[in-house]
Amino acid sequence: MDTGMGRRGVVWKTPDITADGLKIFACIVMLIQTAGIAIVENGLIHIDEYTQAELSKAMAEDSGLMTLAGVGSVMQLLGGLAIPIFAFLLVEGFLNTSDYRKYLLSMAVFALLSEIPYDLAMSQSLVDWSGQNGLVTMCISLLMLYFLQMFKDRKGFAFWAVRILIVFASVVWVTLFRAQYGLCIVLLTAIFYLFYTRNVLKTVLGILVSLLYVTGPLAFYGIWCYTGVRRNKLPKYAYYAFYPLHLLVLGLAGKFLL
């Protein structure tokens, strides 16, 4: 635990945060974000029934609707805290896994299982091709890390050009799939991996990219406090299962209970 002496002799301590702590925090804020979309915006406001102009007019005439819209927006902003953490943990998992293929396969299976729950939560439809779930982004990012690792120890302009091309190709793929958090997570994953030992540089670059989600830079406090301890209080597949389950429950609640 890091300590520092502040003004008036106050000792400031930073918390020791494990991988499990980061995962739990990310799941909580993601749950809040999804609730903001599925429950508040889709279930209570029925935001898809309005154009932007109609919604603005309706909020001006209805203070309750304006309050709901504000609550939903704040809940979505809180979800931005999870994005840098997901990218960071993906790199940590990639570097520490003993079986990359199993890691990627597990991610891909849960990405497939999550698609209908994701569509239900985001658009109240069983099938919606306008966007794909966040685990699709994670799978593409894992593939990117595999190819980046092939050139890990290579130096020179030509090899950096290849790395940039690999990252660019990954950005293209998440854009084509319209995968959730796509651009931000791909860029953050690349930064965390390529500048793994250069803490200040990866933090500065990561914060700049995280500004795409406004609250994202705040997550770097937790990343800085990460201890490297990877003992999980919950089985690792509990975190995988949480993603489709929370989407399914909130999606059903927003569609049928409200």
DRENFITI-397842 format. One record per residue: z negated, y negated, x of N, C-alpha, C, O in turn; residue number from 1. Coordinates in steps of 0.05 Angstrom, whole numbers, padded with zeros to 5 digits. Each point is the difference from the previous one (the first is absolute). Last residue first. Example, Ala and Ser with C-alpha at 12.3 -4.5 7.8 and 13.67 -1.06 7.14 Angstrom:
<sites>
[site [-00142,00045,00257],[-00001,-00024,00016],[-00014,-00022,-00015],[-00004,-00022,00010],2] [site [00005,00137,-00004],[00000,-00024,-00018],[00000,-00024,00018],[-00013,00000,00021],1] 
</sites>
This chain:
<sites>
[site [00346,00055,-00855],[-00003,-00029,-00004],[00021,-00010,-00019],[00001,-00024,-00006],258] [site [-00008,00116,00037],[-00027,-00007,-00009],[-00003,-00029,-00007],[-00020,-00008,-00012],257] [site [00102,00053,00047],[-00008,00012,-00026],[-00027,-00009,-00010],[-00006,00003,-00024],256] [site [00051,-00037,00107],[00022,00005,-00020],[-00011,00009,-00027],[00011,-00008,-00021],255] [site [-00068,-00009,00098],[00015,-00025,-00007],[00020,00005,-00022],[00005,-00019,-00016],254] [site [-00054,00093,00049],[-00018,-00019,-00014],[00015,-00025,-00008],[-00003,-00009,-00023],253] [site [00049,00073,00075],[-00004,00010,-00027],[-00018,-00019,-00016],[00005,-00005,-00024],252] [site [00008,-00016,00114],[00025,-00002,-00014],[-00002,00009,-00029],[00010,-00013,-00018],251] [site [-00083,00024,00077],[00003,-00028,-00008],[00026,-00005,-00015],[00001,-00016,-00018],250] [site [-00017,00104,00051],[-00022,-00008,-00019],[00004,-00029,-00009],[-00002,-00005,-00024],249] [site [00063,00038,00089],[00003,00014,-00025],[-00021,-00009,-00020],[00007,-00006,-00023],248] [site [-00012,-00026,00112],[00024,-00011,-00014],[00003,00012,-00027],[00006,-00014,-00020],247] [site [-00073,00048,00075],[-00008,-00027,-00010],[00024,-00013,-00014],[-00004,-00015,-00019],246] [site [00020,00099,00058],[-00019,00002,-00022],[-00008,-00027,-00011],[-00002,-00004,-00024],245] [site [00061,00014,00101],[00012,00006,-00025],[-00019,00000,-00024],[00007,-00007,-00022],244] [site [-00048,-00012,00107],[00023,-00018,-00006],[00014,00007,-00026],[00001,-00017,-00018],243] [site [-00072,00071,00056],[-00010,-00024,-00014],[00024,-00018,-00009],[-00001,-00012,-00021],242] [site [00011,00091,00076],[00000,00005,-00029],[-00008,-00025,-00016],[00008,-00004,-00022],241] [site [-00009,00002,00118],[00027,00004,-00010],[00001,00002,-00030],[00016,-00013,-00014],240] [site [-00099,00011,00054],[00012,-00027,00001],[00030,00002,-00009],[00009,-00018,-00013],239] [site [-00059,00097,00020],[-00011,-00016,-00022],[00013,-00028,-00001],[00004,-00011,-00021],238] [site [00013,00074,00091],[00018,00002,-00023],[-00011,-00015,-00024],[00015,-00005,-00020],237] [site [-00065,00012,00101],[00022,-00018,00003],[00019,00001,-00024],[00012,-00020,-00007],236] [site [-00118,00037,-00004],[00023,00015,00011],[00025,-00018,00001],[00003,-00017,-00018],235] [site [-00098,-00031,00026],[00016,00014,-00021],[00023,00015,00013],[00010,-00008,00021],234] [site [-00067,-00037,00035],[-00020,00009,-00019],[00014,00015,-00023],[-00012,00018,-00013],233] [site [00050,-00028,00116],[00003,-00008,-00028],[-00023,00011,-00017],[-00006,00024,00002],232] [site [00028,-00055,00107],[-00013,00020,-00018],[00001,-00009,-00028],[-00009,-00023,-00007],231] [site [00041,-00023,00089],[00018,00010,-00021],[-00012,00022,-00017],[00014,00014,-00014],230] [site [-00033,-00105,00087],[-00011,00025,-00011],[00016,00009,-00024],[00005,-00016,-00018],229] [site [00008,-00067,00067],[00015,00023,00010],[-00010,00027,-00010],[00012,00020,00006],228] [site [-00041,-00114,-00027],[-00013,00013,00022],[00016,00022,00013],[-00006,00009,00022],227] [site [00025,-00107,-00080],[00004,00029,00000],[-00011,00013,00026],[00006,-00010,00022],226] [site [00000,-00086,-00049],[-00027,00014,00001],[00003,00030,00000],[-00020,00015,00000],225] [site [00097,-00072,-00007],[-00014,-00007,00026],[-00026,00015,00002],[-00009,00006,00022],224] [site [00055,00002,-00103],[00015,00014,00021],[-00013,-00005,00028],[-00003,00018,00016],223] [site [-00030,-00066,-00092],[-00007,00029,-00001],[00013,00016,00022],[-00012,00018,00011],222] [site [00038,-00107,-00019],[-00029,00001,00008],[-00009,00029,00001],[-00014,00008,00018],221] [site [00100,-00030,-00050],[-00002,00004,00029],[-00029,-00001,00010],[-00005,00010,00022],220] [site [00036,-00028,-00113],[-00006,00028,00005],[-00003,00005,00030],[-00011,00021,00008],219] [site [00037,-00106,-00045],[-00029,00005,-00002],[-00007,00029,00008],[-00022,00005,00008],218] [site [00115,-00036,-00017],[-00014,-00006,00026],[-00030,00005,00000],[-00011,00006,00021],217] [site [00064,00005,-00104],[00003,00021,00020],[-00014,-00006,00026],[-00013,00017,00011],216] [site [00027,-00071,-00095],[-00026,00009,00008],[00000,00020,00023],[-00021,00006,00011],215] [site [00107,-00042,-00038],[-00020,-00021,-00002],[-00027,00009,00011],[-00010,-00011,00019],214] [site [00099,00056,-00017],[-00018,00007,-00022],[-00025,-00017,-00001],[-00020,00008,-00012],213] [site [00086,-00020,00079],[00018,00007,-00022],[-00016,00006,-00025],[00009,-00003,-00023],212] [site [-00048,-00010,00109],[00000,-00023,-00017],[00020,00003,-00023],[-00001,-00015,-00020],211] [site [-00009,00078,00093],[-00018,00004,-00024],[-00001,-00024,-00018],[-00008,00003,-00024],210] [site [00055,-00006,00108],[00014,00017,-00019],[-00016,00003,-00026],[00011,00000,-00022],209] [site [-00052,-00047,00092],[00023,-00015,-00009],[00016,00016,-00021],[00009,-00011,-00020],208] [site [-00082,00052,00062],[-00009,-00020,-00019],[00024,-00016,-00011],[00001,-00006,-00023],207] [site [00015,00069,00092],[-00007,00013,-00025],[-00009,-00020,-00022],[00008,00003,-00023],206] [site [00010,-00033,00111],[00025,00008,-00013],[-00006,00012,-00028],[00014,-00005,-00019],205] [site [-00088,-00015,00072],[00014,-00025,-00007],[00026,00006,-00015],[00005,-00012,-00021],204] [site [-00055,00085,00055],[-00014,-00014,-00022],[00014,-00025,-00009],[00003,-00005,-00024],203] [site [00030,00055,00098],[00005,00014,-00025],[-00015,-00013,-00024],[00010,00001,-00023],202] [site [-00023,-00038,00109],[00028,-00003,-00008],[00004,00014,-00027],[00013,-00011,-00018],201] [site [-00097,00021,00059],[00004,-00028,-00009],[00028,-00003,-00011],[00004,-00012,-00021],200] [site [-00028,00097,00058],[-00014,-00006,-00025],[00005,-00028,-00010],[00004,-00004,-00024],199] [site [00044,00080,00082],[-00001,-00029,00004],[-00012,-00013,-00026],[00015,-00009,-00017],198] [site [00005,00104,00028],[-00022,-00007,00019],[-00002,-00030,00005],[-00018,-00009,00014],197] [site [00085,00044,-00075],[-00025,00014,-00006],[-00023,-00009,00018],[-00023,-00003,-00010],196] [site [00120,-00023,-00015],[-00019,-00016,00015],[-00028,00011,-00003],[-00020,-00015,-00002],195] [site [00093,00060,-00040],[00013,-00010,00025],[-00020,-00017,00017],[00004,00000,00025],194] [site [-00034,00035,-00110],[00007,00021,00019],[00011,-00011,00026],[-00009,00008,00021],193] [site [-00016,-00067,-00093],[-00023,00015,00009],[00006,00022,00020],[-00016,00006,00017],192] [site [00088,-00054,-00055],[-00016,-00018,00017],[-00025,00016,00010],[-00006,-00001,00024],191] [site [00062,00044,-00086],[00014,-00003,00025],[-00017,-00017,00020],[-00002,00007,00023],190] [site [-00029,00001,-00111],[-00002,00026,00014],[00013,-00001,00027],[-00011,00010,00020],189] [site [00019,-00085,-00076],[-00028,00003,00010],[-00003,00026,00016],[-00012,00001,00021],188] [site [00094,-00017,-00065],[-00003,-00018,00023],[-00028,00002,00012],[-00003,00000,00024],187] [site [00021,00052,-00101],[00018,00008,00022],[-00005,-00018,00024],[-00003,00010,00022],186] [site [-00041,-00033,-00102],[-00012,00023,00013],[00017,00010,00023],[-00011,00008,00021],185] [site [00043,-00082,-00072],[-00025,-00006,00013],[-00011,00024,00015],[-00008,-00003,00024],184] [site [00087,00012,-00078],[00004,-00016,00024],[-00025,-00004,00016],[00000,00002,00024],183] [site [-00010,00049,-00108],[00019,00010,00020],[00002,-00017,00026],[-00007,00010,00021],182] [site [-00049,-00003,-00110],[-00010,-00011,00026],[00020,00004,00023],[-00008,-00003,00023],181] [site [00037,00060,-00102],[-00022,-00018,-00001],[-00011,-00007,00027],[-00002,00017,00018],180] [site [00106,00010,-00034],[-00026,00013,00002],[-00023,-00021,00001],[00003,-00021,00012],179] [site [00101,00027,-00023],[-00018,-00019,-00013],[-00028,00011,-00002],[-00013,-00001,-00020],178] [site [00094,00039,00063],[-00017,00014,-00018],[-00017,-00018,-00018],[-00011,00008,-00020],177] [site [00066,-00046,00087],[00018,00015,-00018],[-00016,00015,-00021],[00007,00001,-00023],176] [site [-00056,-00046,00090],[00013,-00019,-00018],[00018,00014,-00020],[00000,-00007,-00023],175] [site [-00041,00056,00091],[-00020,-00007,-00020],[00012,-00020,-00020],[-00009,-00002,-00023],174] [site [00065,00028,00095],[-00005,00022,-00018],[-00021,-00007,-00021],[00004,00007,-00024],173] [site [00018,-00070,00092],[00023,00004,-00018],[-00007,00022,-00021],[00006,-00003,-00023],172] [site [-00067,-00012,00092],[-00001,-00022,-00019],[00022,00003,-00021],[-00003,-00004,-00024],171] [site [00003,00063,00096],[-00022,00007,-00019],[-00003,-00022,-00021],[-00005,00007,-00023],170] [site [00067,-00021,00093],[00010,00022,-00018],[-00022,00007,-00021],[00007,00006,-00023],169] [site [-00031,-00067,00090],[00019,-00012,-00019],[00010,00021,-00019],[00002,-00006,-00024],168] [site [-00055,00036,00095],[-00017,-00015,-00020],[00019,-00013,-00021],[-00007,00001,-00024],167] [site [00049,00042,00095],[-00014,00020,-00016],[-00017,-00014,-00022],[00000,00009,-00023],166] [site [00044,-00063,00086],[00019,00012,-00018],[-00013,00021,-00019],[00006,00001,-00023],165] [site [-00056,-00040,00092],[00005,-00020,-00021],[00019,00011,-00020],[-00003,-00005,-00024],164] [site [-00012,00057,00099],[-00025,-00001,-00017],[00005,-00020,-00023],[-00008,00006,-00023],163] [site [00075,-00001,00088],[00000,00024,-00016],[-00024,00000,-00019],[00002,00007,-00023],162] [site [00003,-00075,00086],[00021,-00004,-00020],[00001,00024,-00019],[00005,-00003,-00024],161] [site [-00060,00008,00098],[-00012,-00017,-00020],[00020,-00006,-00022],[-00008,-00003,-00023],160] [site [00039,00052,00095],[-00018,00016,-00016],[-00015,-00017,-00020],[-00007,00010,-00022],159] [site [00065,-00053,00082],[00016,00018,-00016],[-00019,00017,-00018],[00007,00004,-00024],158] [site [-00044,-00064,00090],[00011,-00013,-00024],[00014,00019,-00019],[-00003,-00002,-00024],157] [site [-00076,00039,00087],[00026,-00013,00004],[00010,-00011,-00027],[-00008,00009,-00021],156] [site [-00056,00082,00042],[-00001,-00029,00004],[00028,-00012,00003],[00019,00015,00006],155] [site [-00076,00078,-00049],[00024,-00011,00011],[-00002,-00030,00002],[-00008,-00013,-00019],154] [site [-00055,00078,-00021],[-00005,-00007,00028],[00025,-00011,00014],[00000,-00004,00024],153] [site [00001,00028,-00119],[-00026,-00012,00005],[-00003,-00010,00029],[-00009,-00022,00005],152] [site [00080,00064,-00065],[00006,-00019,00021],[-00025,-00014,00009],[00001,-00022,00011],151] [site [-00003,00089,-00078],[00020,00011,00018],[00006,-00019,00023],[00008,00009,00022],150] [site [-00063,-00034,-00096],[-00015,00015,00021],[00020,00012,00020],[-00008,00004,00023],149] [site [00041,-00049,-00100],[-00011,-00018,00020],[-00014,00014,00023],[00002,-00008,00023],148] [site [00028,00058,-00096],[00022,-00008,00016],[-00008,-00020,00021],[00010,-00001,00023],147] [site [-00075,00030,-00084],[00010,00024,00014],[00022,-00009,00019],[00001,00009,00024],146] [site [-00035,-00073,-00084],[-00018,00005,00022],[00009,00024,00017],[-00002,-00001,00025],145] [site [00049,-00018,-00105],[00005,-00021,00020],[-00018,00005,00025],[00010,-00003,00023],144] [site [-00025,00057,-00097],[00025,00008,00013],[00007,-00020,00022],[00009,00007,00022],143] [site [-00081,-00028,-00076],[-00007,00023,00017],[00025,00010,00016],[-00002,00007,00023],142] [site [00013,-00074,-00088],[-00014,-00011,00023],[-00008,00022,00020],[00001,-00004,00024],141] [site [00037,00027,-00107],[00020,-00012,00017],[-00012,-00011,00025],[00011,00001,00022],140] [site [-00070,00034,-00085],[00017,00021,00012],[00021,-00011,00018],[00005,00010,00022],139] [site [-00059,-00070,-00070],[-00016,00013,00021],[00017,00022,00013],[-00002,00004,00025],138] [site [00038,-00048,-00100],[-00001,-00018,00023],[-00015,00013,00023],[00009,-00002,00023],137] [site [-00011,00048,-00103],[00027,00001,00011],[00003,-00018,00024],[00012,00007,00020],136] [site [-00091,-00009,-00069],[00001,00023,00019],[00028,00005,00010],[00004,00011,00021],135] [site [-00024,-00079,-00088],[-00007,-00008,00028],[00001,00023,00020],[00004,-00004,00023],134] [site [00060,00004,-00113],[-00028,-00003,00006],[-00005,-00004,00030],[00017,00005,00017],133] [site [00073,-00040,-00070],[-00013,00026,00007],[-00028,-00005,00011],[-00007,-00022,00008],132] [site [00085,-00032,-00078],[-00018,00000,00023],[-00012,00027,00005],[-00003,00016,-00019],131] [site [00070,-00034,-00048],[-00001,-00027,00011],[-00019,-00001,00024],[00002,-00020,00016],130] [site [00020,00095,-00079],[00012,00000,00026],[-00001,-00028,00014],[00012,-00003,00021],129] [site [-00069,00063,-00097],[00009,-00027,00005],[00010,-00002,00028],[-00015,00002,00019],128] [site [-00030,00069,-00099],[00020,-00002,00021],[00009,-00029,00002],[00010,-00011,-00019],127] [site [-00079,00030,-00040],[-00002,00025,00015],[00019,00000,00024],[-00005,00012,00021],126] [site [-00040,-00103,-00063],[00022,00019,-00004],[-00004,00025,00017],[-00013,-00001,00021],125] [site [-00038,-00085,-00021],[-00006,00015,-00025],[00024,00018,-00008],[00004,00005,-00023],124] [site [-00017,-00059,00106],[00019,-00009,-00021],[-00004,00013,-00026],[00016,-00005,-00019],123] [site [-00074,00018,00098],[00013,-00025,00006],[00018,-00011,-00023],[00002,-00024,-00004],122] [site [-00051,00109,-00001],[-00019,-00022,00005],[00014,-00027,00003],[-00010,-00020,-00009],121] [site [00062,00099,-00001],[-00016,-00004,-00024],[-00018,-00024,00003],[-00003,-00016,-00018],120] [site [00054,00045,00092],[00017,-00013,-00020],[-00016,-00007,-00025],[00004,-00021,-00013],119] [site [-00049,00070,00079],[00006,-00027,00009],[00016,-00015,-00020],[-00006,-00023,-00007],118] [site [-00011,00115,-00008],[-00024,-00017,-00005],[00004,-00029,00009],[-00009,-00018,-00013],117] [site [00080,00078,00032],[-00003,-00005,-00029],[-00025,-00016,-00006],[00001,-00019,-00016],116] [site [00012,00042,00108],[00021,-00018,-00011],[-00002,-00005,-00030],[00002,-00023,-00008],115] [site [-00058,00079,00072],[-00009,-00026,-00009],[00021,-00016,-00015],[-00007,-00021,-00011],114] [site [00020,00109,00052],[-00019,00002,-00022],[-00008,-00027,-00012],[-00008,-00002,-00023],113] [site [00064,00005,00101],[00014,00010,-00024],[-00018,00002,-00024],[00008,-00007,-00022],112] [site [-00048,-00018,00102],[00019,-00021,-00008],[00015,00009,-00025],[00004,-00016,-00018],111] [site [-00059,00078,00061],[-00015,-00018,-00017],[00016,-00025,-00009],[-00005,-00012,-00020],110] [site [00045,00074,00079],[-00007,00014,-00025],[-00015,-00018,-00019],[00006,-00001,-00023],109] [site [00015,-00031,00110],[00024,00001,-00016],[-00006,00014,-00027],[00010,-00009,-00021],108] [site [-00079,00004,00087],[00006,-00027,-00010],[00024,00001,-00020],[00000,-00013,-00021],107] [site [-00022,00092,00067],[-00021,-00007,-00020],[00006,-00027,-00013],[-00003,-00003,-00024],106] [site [00060,00030,00094],[00004,00015,-00024],[-00020,-00006,-00021],[00007,-00003,-00024],105] [site [-00017,-00036,00109],[00022,-00012,-00014],[00005,00015,-00026],[00005,-00012,-00021],104] [site [-00071,00047,00077],[-00008,-00027,-00009],[00022,-00012,-00017],[-00006,-00011,-00021],103] [site [00024,00092,00063],[-00018,00004,-00023],[-00009,-00027,-00011],[-00002,-00003,-00024],102] [site [00053,00002,00102],[00016,00009,-00023],[-00017,00004,-00025],[00009,-00007,-00022],101] [site [-00051,-00017,00105],[00016,-00022,-00012],[00015,00009,-00025],[00000,-00014,-00020],100] [site [-00088,00049,00071],[00023,00012,-00012],[00016,-00022,-00015],[-00005,-00004,-00024],99] [site [-00077,-00014,00069],[00008,00024,00016],[00025,00013,-00011],[00012,00018,00013],98] [site [-00050,-00126,-00017],[00006,00025,-00014],[00007,00023,00019],[00013,-00005,00021],97] [site [-00032,-00091,00000],[-00022,00020,00003],[00006,00027,-00014],[-00015,00019,00003],96] [site [00073,-00098,-00002],[-00007,00004,00028],[-00021,00022,00003],[-00002,00012,00022],95] [site [00031,-00038,-00109],[00023,00010,00015],[-00008,00007,00029],[00009,00020,00011],94] [site [-00072,-00061,-00067],[00004,00027,-00008],[00023,00013,00015],[-00002,00023,00008],93] [site [-00015,-00114,00005],[-00022,00016,00011],[00003,00029,-00007],[-00004,00017,00017],92] [site [00065,-00077,-00054],[00004,00002,00029],[-00022,00017,00012],[00006,00017,00017],91] [site [-00015,-00036,-00107],[00023,00017,00003],[00006,00004,00030],[00006,00023,00008],90] [site [-00073,-00083,-00034],[-00009,00027,-00002],[00023,00020,00003],[-00003,00022,00010],89] [site [00023,-00115,-00011],[-00017,00006,00023],[-00008,00030,00000],[00002,00013,00020],88] [site [00044,-00047,-00095],[00018,00002,00023],[-00016,00008,00025],[00009,00016,00016],87] [site [-00058,-00031,-00095],[00017,00024,-00002],[00018,00003,00024],[00003,00022,00010],86] [site [-00055,-00100,-00014],[-00016,00024,00005],[00016,00025,-00002],[-00003,00018,00016],85] [site [00042,-00102,-00038],[-00003,00004,00029],[-00016,00025,00007],[00005,00013,00020],84] [site [00003,-00031,-00114],[00026,00006,00013],[-00002,00002,00031],[00009,00020,00010],83] [site [-00080,-00043,-00078],[00004,00028,00007],[00024,00005,00018],[00001,00019,00015],82] [site [-00027,-00105,-00054],[-00018,00008,00021],[00005,00028,00010],[-00007,00007,00023],81] [site [00052,-00046,-00099],[00012,-00006,00025],[-00017,00007,00024],[00010,00004,00022],80] [site [-00039,00001,-00114],[00014,00023,00009],[00014,-00004,00027],[00005,00019,00015],79] [site [-00048,-00090,-00062],[-00019,00017,00014],[00013,00025,00011],[-00008,00011,00021],78] [site [00059,-00069,-00076],[-00005,-00011,00027],[-00020,00017,00016],[00004,00003,00024],77] [site [00012,00019,-00114],[00023,00008,00017],[-00004,-00011,00028],[00008,00013,00020],76] [site [-00071,-00037,-00083],[-00003,00028,00005],[00023,00010,00018],[-00003,00017,00017],75] [site [00005,-00106,-00049],[-00021,00003,00021],[-00003,00030,00007],[-00003,00006,00024],74] [site [00062,-00027,-00094],[00010,-00010,00026],[-00020,00004,00022],[00008,00008,00022],73] [site [-00033,00013,-00111],[00019,00019,00010],[00011,-00008,00027],[00004,00017,00018],72] [site [-00061,-00077,-00062],[-00015,00024,00009],[00019,00020,00012],[-00005,00011,00021],71] [site [00044,-00086,-00061],[-00014,-00008,00025],[-00015,00024,00011],[00000,00005,00025],70] [site [00040,00005,-00108],[00021,-00002,00020],[-00013,-00007,00027],[00009,00011,00021],69] [site [-00065,-00011,-00096],[00009,00027,00006],[00020,00000,00023],[-00001,00016,00018],68] [site [-00025,-00099,-00052],[-00022,00012,00015],[00008,00029,00008],[-00005,00007,00023],67] [site [00064,-00054,-00078],[00000,-00011,00026],[-00021,00012,00018],[00004,00005,00024],66] [site [-00001,00019,-00114],[00022,00012,00014],[00002,-00011,00029],[00005,00015,00018],65] [site [-00068,-00054,-00075],[-00007,00028,00005],[00021,00014,00016],[-00006,00015,00019],64] [site [00021,-00103,-00051],[-00017,00000,00024],[-00009,00029,00007],[-00004,00006,00024],63] [site [00093,-00045,-00075],[-00022,00019,-00004],[-00017,00003,00025],[00009,00011,00020],62] [site [00068,-00068,-00027],[-00009,-00002,-00027],[-00024,00018,-00006],[-00013,-00003,-00020],61] [site [00058,-00001,00105],[-00008,-00027,-00006],[-00012,-00003,-00028],[-00016,-00018,-00004],60] [site [00052,00101,00031],[-00026,-00005,00014],[-00009,-00029,-00006],[-00024,-00005,-00002],59] [site [00109,00030,-00030],[-00021,00015,-00014],[-00027,-00005,00012],[-00020,-00003,-00014],58] [site [00096,-00032,00057],[-00005,-00014,-00025],[-00023,00013,-00015],[-00017,-00014,-00011],57] [site [00046,00056,00089],[-00012,-00026,00007],[-00007,-00016,-00025],[-00022,-00012,-00002],56] [site [00071,00092,-00008],[-00028,00005,00008],[-00015,-00025,00006],[-00023,-00004,-00008],55] [site [00115,-00001,-00011],[-00015,00007,-00024],[-00030,00005,00006],[-00018,-00008,-00015],54] [site [00079,-00006,00086],[-00004,-00025,-00015],[-00017,00005,-00025],[-00017,-00017,-00007],53] [site [00041,00091,00060],[-00019,-00017,00015],[-00005,-00026,-00016],[-00023,-00009,-00001],52] [site [00048,00090,-00059],[00013,-00011,00023],[-00020,-00018,00014],[-00022,-00006,-00011],51] [site [-00011,00090,-00050],[00004,-00028,00004],[00021,-00006,00023],[00001,00016,00019],50] [site [-00036,00071,-00046],[00012,-00011,-00024],[00006,-00030,00002],[00012,-00012,-00018],49] [site [-00056,00067,00086],[00028,00006,-00001],[00014,-00011,-00025],[00025,00000,-00001],48] [site [-00121,-00005,00017],[00015,-00020,00014],[00030,00005,00000],[00016,-00019,00003],47] [site [-00105,00046,-00051],[00027,00010,-00005],[00021,-00019,00013],[00017,-00011,-00013],46] [site [-00119,00009,00012],[00019,-00022,-00003],[00027,00008,-00010],[00014,-00015,-00013],45] [site [-00082,00082,00026],[-00011,-00021,-00016],[00019,-00023,-00005],[00002,-00011,-00022],44] [site [00025,00090,00073],[-00015,00009,-00024],[-00009,-00022,-00018],[00001,00002,-00025],43] [site [00047,-00018,00109],[00016,00016,-00018],[-00014,00007,-00026],[00012,-00001,-00021],42] [site [-00058,-00054,00086],[00027,-00011,-00005],[00016,00016,-00020],[00011,-00011,-00018],41] [site [-00101,00040,00040],[00000,-00028,-00008],[00028,-00009,-00008],[00005,-00010,-00022],40] [site [-00016,00101,00051],[-00018,-00006,-00023],[00003,-00029,-00009],[00005,-00005,-00024],39] [site [00049,00039,00097],[00002,00019,-00022],[-00017,-00008,-00025],[00009,00003,-00022],38] [site [-00011,-00058,00104],[00027,00003,-00010],[00001,00017,-00026],[00011,-00009,-00020],37] [site [-00093,-00005,00064],[00010,-00026,-00007],[00028,00002,-00012],[00007,-00016,-00018],36] [site [-00047,00093,00053],[-00012,-00007,-00026],[00010,-00027,-00009],[00005,-00005,-00024],35] [site [00020,00033,00110],[00014,00015,-00021],[-00011,-00006,-00028],[00016,-00001,-00019],34] [site [-00060,-00038,00093],[00027,-00011,-00003],[00015,00015,-00022],[00013,-00013,-00017],33] [site [-00098,00044,00040],[-00002,-00026,-00013],[00028,-00011,-00005],[00006,-00011,-00022],32] [site [-00011,00089,00072],[-00007,00006,-00028],[-00002,-00026,-00016],[00010,-00001,-00022],31] [site [00002,-00006,00114],[00025,00009,-00012],[-00005,00006,-00030],[00017,-00006,-00017],30] [site [-00091,-00016,00070],[00016,-00024,-00006],[00027,00007,-00012],[00011,-00015,-00016],29] [site [-00068,00087,00040],[-00013,-00017,-00020],[00017,-00024,-00007],[00004,-00006,-00023],28] [site [00024,00065,00093],[00003,00012,-00026],[-00012,-00017,-00022],[00011,-00002,-00022],27] [site [-00023,-00025,00111],[00028,-00003,-00008],[00005,00012,-00027],[00015,-00012,-00016],26] [site [-00101,00024,00054],[00005,-00028,-00007],[00028,-00004,-00010],[00004,-00014,-00020],25] [site [-00025,00098,00053],[-00014,-00005,-00025],[00005,-00028,-00009],[00005,-00005,-00024],24] [site [00029,00030,00108],[00014,00013,-00022],[-00012,-00006,-00027],[00014,-00006,-00019],23] [site [-00057,-00025,00098],[00024,-00015,-00006],[00016,00012,-00023],[00011,-00014,-00017],22] [site [-00088,00059,00046],[-00007,-00025,-00012],[00024,-00017,-00007],[00002,-00012,-00021],21] [site [00010,00092,00069],[-00008,00006,-00027],[-00007,-00026,-00015],[00008,-00003,-00023],20] [site [00009,-00001,00115],[00025,00004,-00015],[-00006,00005,-00029],[00014,-00009,-00018],19] [site [-00090,-00045,00064],[00015,00024,00007],[00026,00001,-00016],[00005,-00016,-00017],18] [site [-00075,-00066,00052],[00016,00011,-00022],[00016,00024,00010],[00016,-00002,00019],17] [site [-00104,-00067,00006],[00016,00022,00011],[00014,00013,-00024],[-00013,00011,-00018],16] [site [-00019,-00118,00025],[-00005,00027,-00010],[00017,00020,00015],[00022,-00006,00010],15] [site [-00060,-00087,00032],[00023,00009,-00015],[-00005,00029,-00008],[-00011,00015,00015],14] [site [-00059,-00101,00009],[00008,00028,00004],[00025,00006,-00017],[00001,-00007,-00024],13] [site [-00065,-00080,00069],[00021,00008,-00019],[00009,00028,00007],[00006,00006,00023],12] [site [-00099,-00069,-00007],[00017,00021,00011],[00020,00009,-00021],[-00008,00010,-00022],11] [site [-00048,-00106,00042],[00007,00021,-00020],[00019,00020,00013],[00020,-00007,00011],10] [site [-00059,-00078,00027],[-00010,00027,00008],[00006,00022,-00020],[-00012,00022,00003],9] [site [00041,-00116,-00008],[-00028,00003,-00007],[-00010,00029,00005],[-00019,00009,-00013],8] [site [00122,-00010,00011],[-00017,-00023,00002],[-00028,00006,-00010],[-00004,00017,-00017],7] [site [00053,00069,00048],[00010,-00024,-00013],[-00018,-00024,00004],[-00019,00002,00017],6] [site [00044,00096,00035],[-00022,-00019,-00006],[00012,-00026,-00012],[00015,-00014,00014],5] [site [00020,00121,-00019],[00004,-00025,00014],[-00021,-00019,-00009],[-00010,00001,-00023],4] [site [00047,00112,00023],[-00019,-00021,-00008],[00007,-00026,00015],[00012,00001,00021],3] [site [00032,00104,-00052],[00002,-00025,00015],[-00021,-00019,-00010],[-00004,-00003,-00024],2] [site [00005,00114,00024],[00000,-00024,-00017],[00000,-00025,00018],[-00016,-00002,00018],1] 
</sites>
